[in-house]
Amino acid sequence: MNPTDKESFSTLDLAPAQLANLASIGYASMTAIQAASLPLILQGKDLLAQAKTGSGKTAAFGLGLLEQVNPKHFAVQALVLCPTRELADQVGKELRRLAQGIGNIKLVSLCGGKPFGPQKLSLQHGAHIAVGTPGRLLDHLTKGTLKLKDLKVLVLDEADRMLDMGFADEMRDIVAHAPRQRQTLLFSATYPDTIREISRSLQRDPIMVTAEAEHQPGTIEALFYEVKKHERNSTLIRLFEHYQPSAALVFCHTKVQCAEVADLLNDQNIQALALHGDLDQRQRDRVLVRFANGSTPVLVATDVAARGLDIKAMPLVINYELPRDPEVYVHRIGRTGRAGESGVALSLFTEAEQARLNAIETTTGEPCVCDVGESLNHHPNYKLYSEMTTIEFAAGRKQKIRAGDLLGALTRDAGLAGSDVGKIDIFDMCSFVALKSASVKQALNSLADGKVKGRNIRARKLR
């Protein structure tokens, strides 16, 4: 399908209140995947959609499932499976924004890394939509705390990654608890044989739609640097010195490699954090928040850990080592150059990895432009630090904390300018605020003596 890029949401059979809500939250026109899939989803068809991160797929299935939810019936009518808690949180936030046009819709997040009891209690009080990770969803189903007898829509988001992470059995077990008469929407960035197999076993006559991520031609400059194995670290530093990005995402293969590269960058005055599977959930949240809110300019991550990152604009992506799968390479560099913005994707490779380079050329249909490290400018005094710092509050959604409460405590009570306050993220039991680094001391001094929403709430700077 080749819908027009600027097709309006008004062409869809959506309620006026929902159309008004879409306009208010900045949805001017449909992306390619939305225009291709939404008419079919609204007709109740099963869908097998190939769409990458940044294509607008969450709004595509979100608008579709919200059309089927009856707010007056307190039972789980829509279920979204996600591979990671980070993606589930991102999807949940987007669905809540989309649901503003309906009202009285309750969404519950069911993910591992959070206490089971509060999730159970929330389900007992009734919910319309559940978003979660396979392991925790299956726990609720086997314990009987989650029931799917009223389910109308099942969404498998980033199904290829769930399969890569070994969740095939859990996915099938979860679906076994769902009614046969349902709509099943499967979204995947890639389309391997395993996706075809899972689709055949879970869907009824699915319609296949494909849409590329929202890139405009020529917005990504991709360059490959051949290095000797012992030159990889020094060339990585030279890449930063030469390109001097405001922010960057560096991909590594393993947890150990992530930690080593992050240490290397920090030793060279390039502020970086590592994101990998050895971090507990609290540590992962802190890393992701600091990168997303701009208080840490560089994230070094594995592919699985980085899945679902909600990063709007990434000027530079670096492959510390070429991935074995060329599709993974395409997915990695797709995090830069979005929505018409220019981006740079740089990759380091050794002579022994030439076959990986050839596979990328075959997959992209374009020759790889290669260079050598000697062409890069050297700036020995180069540093990269953010002008923002994150402070953590020991209270969150469960304590009824809202963004306005924190903003008021910082601007009204602590006397900070509104321009000193950056992104605010509120979790169940804690909250994070990005502040101009020069304002942090003033904020913490005020918070030590003052209150947030009439209560003393501990605040500390994340280091």
Steps between C-alpha positions, in 0.01 A plus 500: 500500500626847417281753683576868469739625767270785607169318526277650768356312799166656407474245216454230765177408674604651834283691746527883487633501858782267401586707193512811718725320749737391222532859384561623856789256558670583172381232258466705182489219244548126479839336460540232234431210739196676648350570157568144387375318808235709677217452245554123522528501880178701529329236282598236756755322279796305637818678399862399447683832480867552431593834654813625668547718805406858419233409244201593716384144557388556861239752392396265221403212726410735788228683309370168371470329837348809667215489247406157632521573872172558684575737791188388687619138515781456756681200356823464303388546139841575345840346578837620368808275534839674493850349524632737770371708784642813337295444185192411706535827693537691174195330348297557816578873500401533135174308547409724793552807279285348226230401752453862608255529213277233655527549877450254787740246349712314755832354388709271718869424447601141578878472479771313683728695730200645684313356803228250414258606776413851376446364149264236638308764695472722195356211297249423774364853468456447127691618193421542132851464351802302619853562373780275616791267451449127427638360826294715733184474288526122513548516878173691534317262267616185680413650840160608373553868576472586128205368300465534125149365440386846383806568284425657162844608376840338552813689392847345471735798480857442375421131469836426337682624809276292729594196296870599510477522879354149524138586575337281233353253751377777729333675206315183403402428861360851541302474178359166620317693774338736247170442317520361148274777376738795528703736284875432503743769388864398459768767452859414418802695379623199301321214326695176557353150464431487875261795465315324219469191721371687805256690278361176354444358848342810657318692225206450266560599137727791591557779252866594451594868492846650478619852565849639526607711793441870456822597323541742218758409235852601582437588865743236632869523416646151548877449511711194580849518651736207458725457803746253641362319804724695738392831341130464573504699827723783378296535181179517700638797693613661175144466364373707790780754461439536126118510493449661844135393537261642759390143578576150376387140528781241488404138430702207637447124486540397863447625856874492569576696184235759596652557843855519362408749226306721744800502735729587209283796398470633855877477542530718188262768636205376294207456739343159439280238663475128421169318447514121508337193652701496823327811631204453734175674412565806715843550346355459148233761571759747620723446198216534250355807667835680505562430132147586389490826697839613367693495828734233360601556136628151412338161550694178439253216454437150377224448243259329741552761772447788257178363354210737554707808578279807473759733348359767268819620332840331499768680300757218508490120518826305525547128447801414715496169315289398201208271585489156342143554379471780240137560604630591846731756339207655313296513819786659696569782257125563467521677835663801334381720215131481596218721379718685251778579748852426384695228678832322486560124536861391548627143517834349595605173337811286460618311196363180655150657500493571125226237451273701731563809290409306185176379661404859586558606139278214380224587746500877442569479128759772535881494510658563840711817499826419677764723655800466730565637846790713378251730325341603830593828668664471841396738781684393818307748721158381383240441772133407490291567807133588529390833642217313672501285815226266624362509852292213637202544732406212732130520407300438188167404354401286798546802727279707264795709380440685174737691275337827606579427866871461427510798265334716765744390772793587274381826347268648763667373818866454394494808277632333184412641160269286291777479240720327762263204518512232232317172451298360792445123525268353762515130588296307755729558799743769382531798269782655298554859391773632271637836619762738370810386689562850634158490673533163673657627823231766541227245435633243746556760773140615466360148488694404815302763693180513297226264396337357189121483515514568874737213575872464556628299205864403476682623189852418384725560202572202277871458429 
